[in-house]
Amino acid sequence: MKNRLKEFRETHGWSQGELARRLGVSRQTINAVETDKYDPSLPLALRMSKLFGVSVPELFIDDWEPQP
């Protein structure tokens, strides 16, 4: 799953550490999400979208397609 977390974070002028502090997670978690090495839990994804004032689909891009 792709995401736009880094884009939204940088738009707000926040470091990874500042975003992590605001969300109550580690900076390493933010780095892992931004580099597509970790998909956040649903509660964390909801907190992220709420913090940035966008919907979850605006923040996370799911390119999965069902098989025929």
mmCIF file as Biopython writes it, N, C-alpha, C and O atoms, coordinates in Angstrom:
data_model
#
loop_
_atom_site.group_PDB
_atom_site.id
_atom_site.type_symbol
_atom_site.label_atom_id
_atom_site.label_alt_id
_atom_site.label_comp_id
_atom_site.label_asym_id
_atom_site.label_entity_id
_atom_site.label_seq_id
_atom_site.pdbx_PDB_ins_code
_atom_site.Cartn_x
_atom_site.Cartn_y
_atom_site.Cartn_z
_atom_site.occupancy
_atom_site.B_iso_or_equiv
_atom_site.auth_seq_id
_atom_site.auth_asym_id
_atom_site.pdbx_PDB_model_num
ATOM 1   N N  . MET A ? 1  ? 0.844   -1.167  0.000   1.0 0.0 1  A 1 
ATOM 2   C CA . MET A ? 1  ? 0.000   0.000   0.000   1.0 0.0 1  A 1 
ATOM 3   C C  . MET A ? 1  ? 0.899   1.243   0.000   1.0 0.0 1  A 1 
ATOM 4   O O  . MET A ? 1  ? 1.813   1.359   0.817   1.0 0.0 1  A 1 
ATOM 5   N N  . LYS A ? 2  ? 0.635   2.137   -0.895  1.0 0.0 2  A 1 
ATOM 6   C CA . LYS A ? 2  ? 1.378   3.398   -0.977  1.0 0.0 2  A 1 
ATOM 7   C C  . LYS A ? 2  ? 0.723   4.421   -0.052  1.0 0.0 2  A 1 
ATOM 8   O O  . LYS A ? 2  ? -0.433  4.269   0.344   1.0 0.0 2  A 1 
ATOM 9   N N  . ASN A ? 3  ? 1.477   5.461   0.282   1.0 0.0 3  A 1 
ATOM 10  C CA . ASN A ? 3  ? 0.894   6.498   1.121   1.0 0.0 3  A 1 
ATOM 11  C C  . ASN A ? 3  ? 1.501   7.854   0.803   1.0 0.0 3  A 1 
ATOM 12  O O  . ASN A ? 3  ? 2.545   7.953   0.158   1.0 0.0 3  A 1 
ATOM 13  N N  . ARG A ? 4  ? 0.827   8.890   1.267   1.0 0.0 4  A 1 
ATOM 14  C CA . ARG A ? 4  ? 1.265   10.269  1.055   1.0 0.0 4  A 1 
ATOM 15  C C  . ARG A ? 4  ? 1.654   10.925  2.384   1.0 0.0 4  A 1 
ATOM 16  O O  . ARG A ? 4  ? 1.604   12.147  2.521   1.0 0.0 4  A 1 
ATOM 17  N N  . LEU A ? 5  ? 2.034   10.109  3.346   1.0 0.0 5  A 1 
ATOM 18  C CA . LEU A ? 5  ? 2.331   10.608  4.684   1.0 0.0 5  A 1 
ATOM 19  C C  . LEU A ? 5  ? 3.454   11.641  4.668   1.0 0.0 5  A 1 
ATOM 20  O O  . LEU A ? 5  ? 3.326   12.702  5.280   1.0 0.0 5  A 1 
ATOM 21  N N  . LYS A ? 6  ? 4.540   11.347  3.981   1.0 0.0 6  A 1 
ATOM 22  C CA . LYS A ? 6  ? 5.674   12.279  3.939   1.0 0.0 6  A 1 
ATOM 23  C C  . LYS A ? 6  ? 5.244   13.616  3.332   1.0 0.0 6  A 1 
ATOM 24  O O  . LYS A ? 6  ? 5.618   14.681  3.824   1.0 0.0 6  A 1 
ATOM 25  N N  . GLU A ? 7  ? 4.461   13.546  2.265   1.0 0.0 7  A 1 
ATOM 26  C CA . GLU A ? 7  ? 3.967   14.769  1.608   1.0 0.0 7  A 1 
ATOM 27  C C  . GLU A ? 7  ? 3.165   15.633  2.584   1.0 0.0 7  A 1 
ATOM 28  O O  . GLU A ? 7  ? 3.403   16.836  2.687   1.0 0.0 7  A 1 
ATOM 29  N N  . PHE A ? 8  ? 2.221   15.026  3.296   1.0 0.0 8  A 1 
ATOM 30  C CA . PHE A ? 8  ? 1.399   15.781  4.250   1.0 0.0 8  A 1 
ATOM 31  C C  . PHE A ? 8  ? 2.251   16.280  5.420   1.0 0.0 8  A 1 
ATOM 32  O O  . PHE A ? 8  ? 2.068   17.405  5.885   1.0 0.0 8  A 1 
ATOM 33  N N  . ARG A ? 9  ? 3.171   15.455  5.892   1.0 0.0 9  A 1 
ATOM 34  C CA . ARG A ? 9  ? 4.032   15.855  7.009   1.0 0.0 9  A 1 
ATOM 35  C C  . ARG A ? 9  ? 4.873   17.065  6.628   1.0 0.0 9  A 1 
ATOM 36  O O  . ARG A ? 9  ? 4.957   18.032  7.385   1.0 0.0 9  A 1 
ATOM 37  N N  . GLU A ? 10 ? 5.491   17.012  5.458   1.0 0.0 10 A 1 
ATOM 38  C CA . GLU A ? 10 ? 6.343   18.118  5.023   1.0 0.0 10 A 1 
ATOM 39  C C  . GLU A ? 10 ? 5.536   19.388  4.758   1.0 0.0 10 A 1 
ATOM 40  O O  . GLU A ? 10 ? 6.026   20.492  4.995   1.0 0.0 10 A 1 
ATOM 41  N N  . THR A ? 11 ? 4.309   19.242  4.271   1.0 0.0 11 A 1 
ATOM 42  C CA . THR A ? 11 ? 3.436   20.401  4.054   1.0 0.0 11 A 1 
ATOM 43  C C  . THR A ? 11 ? 3.181   21.144  5.360   1.0 0.0 11 A 1 
ATOM 44  O O  . THR A ? 11 ? 3.062   22.370  5.379   1.0 0.0 11 A 1 
ATOM 45  N N  . HIS A ? 12 ? 3.099   20.383  6.454   1.0 0.0 12 A 1 
ATOM 46  C CA . HIS A ? 12 ? 2.883   20.982  7.771   1.0 0.0 12 A 1 
ATOM 47  C C  . HIS A ? 12 ? 4.188   21.453  8.417   1.0 0.0 12 A 1 
ATOM 48  O O  . HIS A ? 12 ? 4.171   22.085  9.473   1.0 0.0 12 A 1 
ATOM 49  N N  . GLY A ? 13 ? 5.316   21.140  7.779   1.0 0.0 13 A 1 
ATOM 50  C CA . GLY A ? 13 ? 6.611   21.562  8.318   1.0 0.0 13 A 1 
ATOM 51  C C  . GLY A ? 13 ? 7.056   20.763  9.530   1.0 0.0 13 A 1 
ATOM 52  O O  . GLY A ? 13 ? 7.830   21.256  10.351  1.0 0.0 13 A 1 
ATOM 53  N N  . TRP A ? 14 ? 6.573   19.532  9.648   1.0 0.0 14 A 1 
ATOM 54  C CA . TRP A ? 14 ? 6.898   18.696  10.798  1.0 0.0 14 A 1 
ATOM 55  C C  . TRP A ? 14 ? 8.002   17.708  10.443  1.0 0.0 14 A 1 
ATOM 56  O O  . TRP A ? 14 ? 8.054   17.194  9.326   1.0 0.0 14 A 1 
ATOM 57  N N  . SER A ? 15 ? 8.876   17.452  11.400  1.0 0.0 15 A 1 
ATOM 58  C CA . SER A ? 15 ? 9.859   16.374  11.260  1.0 0.0 15 A 1 
ATOM 59  C C  . SER A ? 15 ? 9.153   15.050  11.542  1.0 0.0 15 A 1 
ATOM 60  O O  . SER A ? 15 ? 8.014   15.027  12.009  1.0 0.0 15 A 1 
ATOM 61  N N  . GLN A ? 16 ? 9.841   13.954  11.253  1.0 0.0 16 A 1 
ATOM 62  C CA . GLN A ? 16 ? 9.275   12.647  11.603  1.0 0.0 16 A 1 
ATOM 63  C C  . GLN A ? 16 ? 9.073   12.548  13.109  1.0 0.0 16 A 1 
ATOM 64  O O  . GLN A ? 16 ? 8.084   11.982  13.574  1.0 0.0 16 A 1 
ATOM 65  N N  . GLY A ? 17 ? 10.016  13.103  13.867  1.0 0.0 17 A 1 
ATOM 66  C CA . GLY A ? 17 ? 9.903   13.069  15.330  1.0 0.0 17 A 1 
ATOM 67  C C  . GLY A ? 17 ? 8.709   13.851  15.829  1.0 0.0 17 A 1 
ATOM 68  O O  . GLY A ? 17 ? 8.026   13.411  16.754  1.0 0.0 17 A 1 
ATOM 69  N N  . GLU A ? 18 ? 8.442   15.009  15.232  1.0 0.0 18 A 1 
ATOM 70  C CA . GLU A ? 18 ? 7.291   15.813  15.650  1.0 0.0 18 A 1 
ATOM 71  C C  . GLU A ? 18 ? 5.982   15.108  15.324  1.0 0.0 18 A 1 
ATOM 72  O O  . GLU A ? 18 ? 5.061   15.093  16.141  1.0 0.0 18 A 1 
ATOM 73  N N  . LEU A ? 19 ? 5.897   14.526  14.136  1.0 0.0 19 A 1 
ATOM 74  C CA . LEU A ? 19 ? 4.680   13.786  13.777  1.0 0.0 19 A 1 
ATOM 75  C C  . LEU A ? 19 ? 4.494   12.600  14.720  1.0 0.0 19 A 1 
ATOM 76  O O  . LEU A ? 19 ? 3.382   12.329  15.173  1.0 0.0 19 A 1 
ATOM 77  N N  . ALA A ? 20 ? 5.579   11.898  15.013  1.0 0.0 20 A 1 
ATOM 78  C CA . ALA A ? 20 ? 5.503   10.758  15.925  1.0 0.0 20 A 1 
ATOM 79  C C  . ALA A ? 20 ? 4.991   11.197  17.296  1.0 0.0 20 A 1 
ATOM 80  O O  . ALA A ? 20 ? 4.149   10.528  17.895  1.0 0.0 20 A 1 
ATOM 81  N N  . ARG A ? 21 ? 5.502   12.319  17.785  1.0 0.0 21 A 1 
ATOM 82  C CA . ARG A ? 21 ? 5.065   12.833  19.092  1.0 0.0 21 A 1 
ATOM 83  C C  . ARG A ? 21 ? 3.572   13.140  19.075  1.0 0.0 21 A 1 
ATOM 84  O O  . ARG A ? 21 ? 2.858   12.802  20.020  1.0 0.0 21 A 1 
ATOM 85  N N  . ARG A ? 22 ? 3.096   13.776  18.007  1.0 0.0 22 A 1 
ATOM 86  C CA . ARG A ? 22 ? 1.680   14.134  17.904  1.0 0.0 22 A 1 
ATOM 87  C C  . ARG A ? 22 ? 0.779   12.907  17.829  1.0 0.0 22 A 1 
ATOM 88  O O  . ARG A ? 22 ? -0.369  12.945  18.273  1.0 0.0 22 A 1 
ATOM 89  N N  . LEU A ? 23 ? 1.306   11.815  17.264  1.0 0.0 23 A 1 
ATOM 90  C CA . LEU A ? 23 ? 0.505   10.600  17.112  1.0 0.0 23 A 1 
ATOM 91  C C  . LEU A ? 23 ? 0.722   9.586   18.236  1.0 0.0 23 A 1 
ATOM 92  O O  . LEU A ? 23 ? -0.015  8.606   18.339  1.0 0.0 23 A 1 
ATOM 93  N N  . GLY A ? 24 ? 1.723   9.818   19.072  1.0 0.0 24 A 1 
ATOM 94  C CA . GLY A ? 24 ? 1.993   8.895   20.169  1.0 0.0 24 A 1 
ATOM 95  C C  . GLY A ? 24 ? 2.660   7.601   19.729  1.0 0.0 24 A 1 
ATOM 96  O O  . GLY A ? 24 ? 2.418   6.539   20.303  1.0 0.0 24 A 1 
ATOM 97  N N  . VAL A ? 25 ? 3.512   7.702   18.693  1.0 0.0 25 A 1 
ATOM 98  C CA . VAL A ? 25 ? 4.255   6.535   18.212  1.0 0.0 25 A 1 
ATOM 99  C C  . VAL A ? 25 ? 5.732   6.915   18.131  1.0 0.0 25 A 1 
ATOM 100 O O  . VAL A ? 25 ? 6.103   8.054   18.412  1.0 0.0 25 A 1 
ATOM 101 N N  . SER A ? 26 ? 6.568   5.959   17.747  1.0 0.0 26 A 1 
ATOM 102 C CA . SER A ? 26 ? 7.998   6.245   17.630  1.0 0.0 26 A 1 
ATOM 103 C C  . SER A ? 26 ? 8.313   6.876   16.263  1.0 0.0 26 A 1 
ATOM 104 O O  . SER A ? 26 ? 7.547   6.741   15.309  1.0 0.0 26 A 1 
ATOM 105 N N  . ARG A ? 27 ? 9.441   7.556   16.198  1.0 0.0 27 A 1 
ATOM 106 C CA . ARG A ? 27 ? 9.901   8.122   14.931  1.0 0.0 27 A 1 
ATOM 107 C C  . ARG A ? 27 ? 10.169  6.998   13.934  1.0 0.0 27 A 1 
ATOM 108 O O  . ARG A ? 27 ? 9.954   7.159   12.733  1.0 0.0 27 A 1 
ATOM 109 N N  . GLN A ? 28 ? 10.638  5.860   14.439  1.0 0.0 28 A 1 
ATOM 110 C CA . GLN A ? 28 ? 10.910  4.713   13.574  1.0 0.0 28 A 1 
ATOM 111 C C  . GLN A ? 28 ? 9.630   4.209   12.906  1.0 0.0 28 A 1 
ATOM 112 O O  . GLN A ? 28 ? 9.661   3.756   11.761  1.0 0.0 28 A 1 
ATOM 113 N N  . THR A ? 29 ? 8.508   4.289   13.621  1.0 0.0 29 A 1 
ATOM 114 C CA . THR A ? 29 ? 7.226   3.888   13.044  1.0 0.0 29 A 1 
ATOM 115 C C  . THR A ? 29 ? 6.870   4.800   11.877  1.0 0.0 29 A 1 
ATOM 116 O O  . THR A ? 29 ? 6.435   4.327   10.826  1.0 0.0 29 A 1 
ATOM 117 N N  . ILE A ? 30 ? 7.052   6.102   12.058  1.0 0.0 30 A 1 
ATOM 118 C CA . ILE A ? 30 ? 6.744   7.058   10.994  1.0 0.0 30 A 1 
ATOM 119 C C  . ILE A ? 30 ? 7.638   6.780   9.790   1.0 0.0 30 A 1 
ATOM 120 O O  . ILE A ? 30 ? 7.164   6.766   8.654   1.0 0.0 30 A 1 
ATOM 121 N N  . ASN A ? 31 ? 8.934   6.557   10.033  1.0 0.0 31 A 1 
ATOM 122 C CA . ASN A ? 31 ? 9.857   6.261   8.946   1.0 0.0 31 A 1 
ATOM 123 C C  . ASN A ? 31 ? 9.442   5.000   8.199   1.0 0.0 31 A 1 
ATOM 124 O O  . ASN A ? 31 ? 9.469   4.975   6.969   1.0 0.0 31 A 1 
ATOM 125 N N  . ALA A ? 32 ? 9.060   3.961   8.921   1.0 0.0 32 A 1 
ATOM 126 C CA . ALA A ? 32 ? 8.665   2.699   8.296   1.0 0.0 32 A 1 
ATOM 127 C C  . ALA A ? 32 ? 7.401   2.864   7.454   1.0 0.0 32 A 1 
ATOM 128 O O  . ALA A ? 32 ? 7.295   2.270   6.381   1.0 0.0 32 A 1 
ATOM 129 N N  . VAL A ? 33 ? 6.454   3.650   7.919   1.0 0.0 33 A 1 
ATOM 130 C CA . VAL A ? 33 ? 5.232   3.898   7.147   1.0 0.0 33 A 1 
ATOM 131 C C  . VAL A ? 33 ? 5.576   4.695   5.889   1.0 0.0 33 A 1 
ATOM 132 O O  . VAL A ? 33 ? 5.131   4.353   4.793   1.0 0.0 33 A 1 
ATOM 133 N N  . GLU A ? 34 ? 6.363   5.751   6.047   1.0 0.0 34 A 1 
ATOM 134 C CA . GLU A ? 34 ? 6.709   6.595   4.899   1.0 0.0 34 A 1 
ATOM 135 C C  . GLU A ? 34 ? 7.479   5.844   3.819   1.0 0.0 34 A 1 
ATOM 136 O O  . GLU A ? 34 ? 7.345   6.156   2.635   1.0 0.0 34 A 1 
ATOM 137 N N  . THR A ? 35 ? 8.274   4.869   4.206   1.0 0.0 35 A 1 
ATOM 138 C CA . THR A ? 35 ? 9.078   4.114   3.238   1.0 0.0 35 A 1 
ATOM 139 C C  . THR A ? 35 ? 8.396   2.813   2.800   1.0 0.0 35 A 1 
ATOM 140 O O  . THR A ? 35 ? 9.030   1.940   2.207   1.0 0.0 35 A 1 
ATOM 141 N N  . ASP A ? 36 ? 7.105   2.696   3.099   1.0 0.0 36 A 1 
ATOM 142 C CA . ASP A ? 36 ? 6.290   1.538   2.700   1.0 0.0 36 A 1 
ATOM 143 C C  . ASP A ? 36 ? 6.823   0.214   3.233   1.0 0.0 36 A 1 
ATOM 144 O O  . ASP A ? 36 ? 6.668   -0.827  2.595   1.0 0.0 36 A 1 
ATOM 145 N N  . LYS A ? 37 ? 7.457   0.259   4.415   1.0 0.0 37 A 1 
ATOM 146 C CA . LYS A ? 37 ? 7.943   -0.969  5.043   1.0 0.0 37 A 1 
ATOM 147 C C  . LYS A ? 37 ? 6.973   -1.466  6.109   1.0 0.0 37 A 1 
ATOM 148 O O  . LYS A ? 37 ? 7.138   -2.560  6.648   1.0 0.0 37 A 1 
ATOM 149 N N  . TYR A ? 38 ? 5.965   -0.659  6.407   1.0 0.0 38 A 1 
ATOM 150 C CA . TYR A ? 38 ? 5.013   -1.004  7.464   1.0 0.0 38 A 1 
ATOM 151 C C  . TYR A ? 38 ? 3.676   -0.358  7.136   1.0 0.0 38 A 1 
ATOM 152 O O  . TYR A ? 38 ? 3.611   0.838   6.850   1.0 0.0 38 A 1 
ATOM 153 N N  . ASP A ? 39 ? 2.615   -1.146  7.178   1.0 0.0 39 A 1 
ATOM 154 C CA . ASP A ? 39 ? 1.264   -0.619  7.034   1.0 0.0 39 A 1 
ATOM 155 C C  . ASP A ? 39 ? 0.719   -0.377  8.436   1.0 0.0 39 A 1 
ATOM 156 O O  . ASP A ? 39 ? 0.700   -1.294  9.257   1.0 0.0 39 A 1 
ATOM 157 N N  . PRO A ? 40 ? 0.277   0.842   8.721   1.0 0.0 40 A 1 
ATOM 158 C CA . PRO A ? 40 ? -0.192  1.144   10.073  1.0 0.0 40 A 1 
ATOM 159 C C  . PRO A ? 40 ? -1.491  0.413   10.395  1.0 0.0 40 A 1 
ATOM 160 O O  . PRO A ? 40 ? -2.243  0.018   9.504   1.0 0.0 40 A 1 
ATOM 161 N N  . SER A ? 41 ? -1.731  0.246   11.684  1.0 0.0 41 A 1 
ATOM 162 C CA . SER A ? 41 ? -3.001  -0.330  12.125  1.0 0.0 41 A 1 
ATOM 163 C C  . SER A ? 41 ? -4.128  0.620   11.734  1.0 0.0 41 A 1 
ATOM 164 O O  . SER A ? 41 ? -3.886  1.791   11.442  1.0 0.0 41 A 1 
ATOM 165 N N  . LEU A ? 42 ? -5.335  0.125   11.730  1.0 0.0 42 A 1 
ATOM 166 C CA . LEU A ? 42 ? -6.488  0.972   11.406  1.0 0.0 42 A 1 
ATOM 167 C C  . LEU A ? 42 ? -6.613  2.146   12.375  1.0 0.0 42 A 1 
ATOM 168 O O  . LEU A ? 42 ? -6.840  3.267   11.919  1.0 0.0 42 A 1 
ATOM 169 N N  . PRO A ? 43 ? -6.475  1.946   13.696  1.0 0.0 43 A 1 
ATOM 170 C CA . PRO A ? 43 ? -6.555  3.104   14.597  1.0 0.0 43 A 1 
ATOM 171 C C  . PRO A ? 43 ? -5.492  4.165   14.304  1.0 0.0 43 A 1 
ATOM 172 O O  . PRO A ? 43 ? -5.777  5.360   14.381  1.0 0.0 43 A 1 
ATOM 173 N N  . LEU A ? 44 ? -4.269  3.741   13.968  1.0 0.0 44 A 1 
ATOM 174 C CA . LEU A ? 44 ? -3.217  4.703   13.658  1.0 0.0 44 A 1 
ATOM 175 C C  . LEU A ? 44 ? -3.511  5.422   12.337  1.0 0.0 44 A 1 
ATOM 176 O O  . LEU A ? 44 ? -3.316  6.634   12.237  1.0 0.0 44 A 1 
ATOM 177 N N  . ALA A ? 45 ? -3.971  4.698   11.343  1.0 0.0 45 A 1 
ATOM 178 C CA . ALA A ? 45 ? -4.324  5.320   10.062  1.0 0.0 45 A 1 
ATOM 179 C C  . ALA A ? 45 ? -5.433  6.350   10.259  1.0 0.0 45 A 1 
ATOM 180 O O  . ALA A ? 45 ? -5.409  7.417   9.645   1.0 0.0 45 A 1 
ATOM 181 N N  . LEU A ? 46 ? -6.392  6.035   11.102  1.0 0.0 46 A 1 
ATOM 182 C CA . LEU A ? 46 ? -7.484  6.985   11.385  1.0 0.0 46 A 1 
ATOM 183 C C  . LEU A ? 46 ? -6.952  8.222   12.104  1.0 0.0 46 A 1 
ATOM 184 O O  . LEU A ? 46 ? -7.363  9.339   11.788  1.0 0.0 46 A 1 
ATOM 185 N N  . ARG A ? 47 ? -6.045  8.041   13.066  1.0 0.0 47 A 1 
ATOM 186 C CA . ARG A ? 47 ? -5.453  9.199   13.768  1.0 0.0 47 A 1 
ATOM 187 C C  . ARG A ? 47 ? -4.665  10.073  12.803  1.0 0.0 47 A 1 
ATOM 188 O O  . ARG A ? 47 ? -4.733  11.300  12.870  1.0 0.0 47 A 1 
ATOM 189 N N  . MET A ? 48 ? -3.915  9.435   11.900  1.0 0.0 48 A 1 
ATOM 190 C CA . MET A ? 48 ? -3.143  10.191  10.907  1.0 0.0 48 A 1 
ATOM 191 C C  . MET A ? 48 ? -4.063  11.026  10.025  1.0 0.0 48 A 1 
ATOM 192 O O  . MET A ? 48 ? -3.829  12.217  9.819   1.0 0.0 48 A 1 
ATOM 193 N N  . SER A ? 49 ? -5.107  10.395  9.508   1.0 0.0 49 A 1 
ATOM 194 C CA . SER A ? 49 ? -6.006  11.129  8.619   1.0 0.0 49 A 1 
ATOM 195 C C  . SER A ? 49 ? -6.719  12.253  9.363   1.0 0.0 49 A 1 
ATOM 196 O O  . SER A ? 49 ? -6.926  13.333  8.809   1.0 0.0 49 A 1 
ATOM 197 N N  . LYS A ? 50 ? -7.091  12.007  10.602  1.0 0.0 50 A 1 
ATOM 198 C CA . LYS A ? 50 ? -7.747  13.045  11.410  1.0 0.0 50 A 1 
ATOM 199 C C  . LYS A ? 50 ? -6.796  14.211  11.681  1.0 0.0 50 A 1 
ATOM 200 O O  . LYS A ? 50 ? -7.200  15.372  11.616  1.0 0.0 50 A 1 
ATOM 201 N N  . LEU A ? 51 ? -5.538  13.902  11.984  1.0 0.0 51 A 1 
ATOM 202 C CA . LEU A ? 51 ? -4.545  14.928  12.263  1.0 0.0 51 A 1 
ATOM 203 C C  . LEU A ? 51 ? -4.339  15.846  11.052  1.0 0.0 51 A 1 
ATOM 204 O O  . LEU A ? 51 ? -4.188  17.058  11.206  1.0 0.0 51 A 1 
ATOM 205 N N  . PHE A ? 52 ? -4.335  15.260  9.842   1.0 0.0 52 A 1 
ATOM 206 C CA . PHE A ? 52 ? -4.123  16.048  8.634   1.0 0.0 52 A 1 
ATOM 207 C C  . PHE A ? 52 ? -5.415  16.587  8.029   1.0 0.0 52 A 1 
ATOM 208 O O  . PHE A ? 52 ? -5.379  17.376  7.085   1.0 0.0 52 A 1 
ATOM 209 N N  . GLY A ? 53 ? -6.547  16.165  8.568   1.0 0.0 53 A 1 
ATOM 210 C CA . GLY A ? 53 ? -7.829  16.664  8.063   1.0 0.0 53 A 1 
ATOM 211 C C  . GLY A ? 53 ? -8.178  16.129  6.687   1.0 0.0 53 A 1 
ATOM 212 O O  . GLY A ? 53 ? -8.794  16.827  5.882   1.0 0.0 53 A 1 
ATOM 213 N N  . VAL A ? 54 ? -7.787  14.891  6.415   1.0 0.0 54 A 1 
ATOM 214 C CA . VAL A ? 54 ? -8.092  14.251  5.135   1.0 0.0 54 A 1 
ATOM 215 C C  . VAL A ? 54 ? -8.688  12.873  5.406   1.0 0.0 54 A 1 
ATOM 216 O O  . VAL A ? 54 ? -8.614  12.366  6.526   1.0 0.0 54 A 1 
ATOM 217 N N  . SER A ? 55 ? -9.274  12.277  4.386   1.0 0.0 55 A 1 
ATOM 218 C CA . SER A ? 55 ? -9.811  10.925  4.548   1.0 0.0 55 A 1 
ATOM 219 C C  . SER A ? 55 ? -8.684  9.895   4.445   1.0 0.0 55 A 1 
ATOM 220 O O  . SER A ? 55 ? -7.617  10.182  3.902   1.0 0.0 55 A 1 
ATOM 221 N N  . VAL A ? 56 ? -8.928  8.718   4.961   1.0 0.0 56 A 1 
ATOM 222 C CA . VAL A ? 56 ? -7.923  7.649   4.887   1.0 0.0 56 A 1 
ATOM 223 C C  . VAL A ? 56 ? -7.550  7.354   3.428   1.0 0.0 56 A 1 
ATOM 224 O O  . VAL A ? 56 ? -6.363  7.202   3.138   1.0 0.0 56 A 1 
ATOM 225 N N  . PRO A ? 57 ? -8.526  7.265   2.484   1.0 0.0 57 A 1 
ATOM 226 C CA . PRO A ? 57 ? -8.138  7.017   1.094   1.0 0.0 57 A 1 
ATOM 227 C C  . PRO A ? 57 ? -7.310  8.139   0.458   1.0 0.0 57 A 1 
ATOM 228 O O  . PRO A ? 57 ? -6.582  7.891   -0.504  1.0 0.0 57 A 1 
ATOM 229 N N  . GLU A ? 58 ? -7.407  9.357   0.975   1.0 0.0 58 A 1 
ATOM 230 C CA . GLU A ? 58 ? -6.557  10.437  0.473   1.0 0.0 58 A 1 
ATOM 231 C C  . GLU A ? 58 ? -5.113  10.264  0.939   1.0 0.0 58 A 1 
ATOM 232 O O  . GLU A ? 58 ? -4.177  10.676  0.252   1.0 0.0 58 A 1 
ATOM 233 N N  . LEU A ? 59 ? -4.943  9.660   2.097   1.0 0.0 59 A 1 
ATOM 234 C CA . LEU A ? 59 ? -3.624  9.484   2.698   1.0 0.0 59 A 1 
ATOM 235 C C  . LEU A ? 59 ? -2.966  8.171   2.267   1.0 0.0 59 A 1 
ATOM 236 O O  . LEU A ? 59 ? -1.753  8.113   2.066   1.0 0.0 59 A 1 
ATOM 237 N N  . PHE A ? 60 ? -3.774  7.125   2.127   1.0 0.0 60 A 1 
ATOM 238 C CA . PHE A ? 60 ? -3.265  5.807   1.769   1.0 0.0 60 A 1 
ATOM 239 C C  . PHE A ? 60 ? -3.884  5.349   0.460   1.0 0.0 60 A 1 
ATOM 240 O O  . PHE A ? 60 ? -5.105  5.359   0.307   1.0 0.0 60 A 1 
ATOM 241 N N  . ILE A ? 61 ? -3.040  4.945   -0.485  1.0 0.0 61 A 1 
ATOM 242 C CA . ILE A ? 61 ? -3.480  4.525   -1.803  1.0 0.0 61 A 1 
ATOM 243 C C  . ILE A ? 61 ? -3.364  3.022   -1.899  1.0 0.0 61 A 1 
ATOM 244 O O  . ILE A ? 61 ? -2.267  2.466   -1.850  1.0 0.0 61 A 1 
ATOM 245 N N  . ASP A ? 62 ? -4.504  2.368   -2.037  1.0 0.0 62 A 1 
ATOM 246 C CA . ASP A ? 62 ? -4.535  0.910   -2.149  1.0 0.0 62 A 1 
ATOM 247 C C  . ASP A ? 62 ? -4.659  0.555   -3.626  1.0 0.0 62 A 1 
ATOM 248 O O  . ASP A ? 62 ? -5.706  0.788   -4.231  1.0 0.0 62 A 1 
ATOM 249 N N  . ASP A ? 63 ? -3.610  -0.003  -4.208  1.0 0.0 63 A 1 
ATOM 250 C CA . ASP A ? 63 ? -3.639  -0.340  -5.625  1.0 0.0 63 A 1 
ATOM 251 C C  . ASP A ? 63 ? -3.999  -1.802  -5.876  1.0 0.0 63 A 1 
ATOM 252 O O  . ASP A ? 63 ? -3.787  -2.322  -6.971  1.0 0.0 63 A 1 
ATOM 253 N N  . TRP A ? 64 ? -4.542  -2.454  -4.858  1.0 0.0 64 A 1 
ATOM 254 C CA . TRP A ? 64 ? -4.950  -3.850  -4.997  1.0 0.0 64 A 1 
ATOM 255 C C  . TRP A ? 64 ? -6.173  -3.954  -5.892  1.0 0.0 64 A 1 
ATOM 256 O O  . TRP A ? 64 ? -7.103  -3.154  -5.791  1.0 0.0 64 A 1 
ATOM 257 N N  . GLU A ? 65 ? -6.161  -4.945  -6.764  1.0 0.0 65 A 1 
ATOM 258 C CA . GLU A ? 65 ? -7.299  -5.229  -7.647  1.0 0.0 65 A 1 
ATOM 259 C C  . GLU A ? 65 ? -7.699  -6.687  -7.458  1.0 0.0 65 A 1 
ATOM 260 O O  . GLU A ? 65 ? -6.834  -7.560  -7.391  1.0 0.0 65 A 1 
ATOM 261 N N  . PRO A ? 66 ? -9.001  -6.962  -7.371  1.0 0.0 66 A 1 
ATOM 262 C CA . PRO A ? 66 ? -9.431  -8.345  -7.222  1.0 0.0 66 A 1 
ATOM 263 C C  . PRO A ? 66 ? -9.106  -9.153  -8.483  1.0 0.0 66 A 1 
ATOM 264 O O  . PRO A ? 66 ? -9.120  -8.626  -9.596  1.0 0.0 66 A 1 
ATOM 265 N N  . GLN A ? 67 ? -8.819  -10.411 -8.290  1.0 0.0 67 A 1 
ATOM 266 C CA . GLN A ? 67 ? -8.539  -11.292 -9.409  1.0 0.0 67 A 1 
ATOM 267 C C  . GLN A ? 67 ? -9.856  -11.737 -10.036 1.0 0.0 67 A 1 
ATOM 268 O O  . GLN A ? 67 ? -10.827 -11.973 -9.317  1.0 0.0 67 A 1 
ATOM 269 N N  . PRO A ? 68 ? -9.909  -11.857 -11.365 1.0 0.0 68 A 1 
ATOM 270 C CA . PRO A ? 68 ? -11.142 -12.281 -12.041 1.0 0.0 68 A 1 
ATOM 271 C C  . PRO A ? 68 ? -11.469 -13.741 -11.752 1.0 0.0 68 A 1 
ATOM 272 O O  . PRO A ? 68 ? -12.473 -14.258 -12.242 1.0 0.0 68 A 1 
#
